[in-house]
């Protein structure tokens, strides 16, 4: 996988965290954990997730 795309087989909700983890070679569970932990901090994390859900294409 060369570009940023949401895989169809590693999704929990929309595959945004999986797509980011695969693109940069990170652990999928660490990216998911970082997102969940960041949700306790104030900020637009949920809004950013929804925007990425719309912007990042599905894998073929």
C-alpha positions as CSV (number, residue, x, y, z in Angstrom):
1,X,0.0,0.0,0.0
2,X,1.7,3.1,-1.2
3,X,-0.8,5.9,-0.6
4,X,-3.2,6.7,2.2
5,X,-6.3,4.6,1.9
6,X,-8.7,2.9,4.2
7,X,-8.4,-0.9,4.1
8,X,-11.5,-3.0,3.9
9,X,-10.3,-5.8,6.1
10,X,-8.9,-4.0,9.2
11,X,-11.8,-1.7,10.1
12,X,-13.3,-1.2,13.5
13,X,-15.4,1.8,12.6
14,X,-14.3,3.4,9.3
15,X,-10.7,2.3,8.9
16,X,-9.1,5.7,9.4
17,X,-6.7,4.6,12.1
18,X,-5.8,1.4,10.1
19,X,-5.1,3.5,7.0
20,X,-2.8,5.9,8.8
21,X,-1.0,3.0,10.5
22,X,-0.5,1.1,7.3
23,X,0.7,4.2,5.4
24,X,3.4,5.0,8.0
25,X,4.3,1.4,9.0
26,X,3.0,1.8,12.6
27,X,1.1,-0.7,14.7
28,X,-2.7,-0.4,14.1
29,X,-3.5,-0.9,17.7
30,X,-1.1,1.8,18.8
31,X,-2.7,4.3,16.5
32,X,-6.2,3.3,17.7
33,X,-5.0,3.6,21.3
34,X,-3.5,7.0,20.7
35,X,-6.7,8.2,19.1
36,X,-8.8,6.9,22.1
37,X,-6.4,8.5,24.6
38,X,-6.5,11.8,22.7
39,X,-10.3,11.9,22.9
40,X,-10.0,12.7,26.7
41,X,-8.1,15.8,25.8
42,X,-10.0,18.9,24.6
43,X,-10.0,19.4,20.9
44,X,-11.6,18.4,17.6
45,X,-10.5,14.8,17.5
46,X,-14.0,13.4,16.5
47,X,-14.5,16.1,13.9
48,X,-11.0,15.3,12.4
49,X,-11.9,11.6,12.4
50,X,-15.1,12.3,10.4
51,X,-13.3,14.5,8.0
52,X,-10.6,11.9,7.4
53,X,-13.4,9.3,7.0
54,X,-14.8,11.4,4.1
55,X,-11.4,12.4,2.6
56,X,-9.4,9.2,2.7
57,X,-10.5,6.8,-0.1
58,X,-11.3,3.1,0.3
59,X,-8.7,0.6,-0.9
60,X,-9.7,-1.1,-4.1
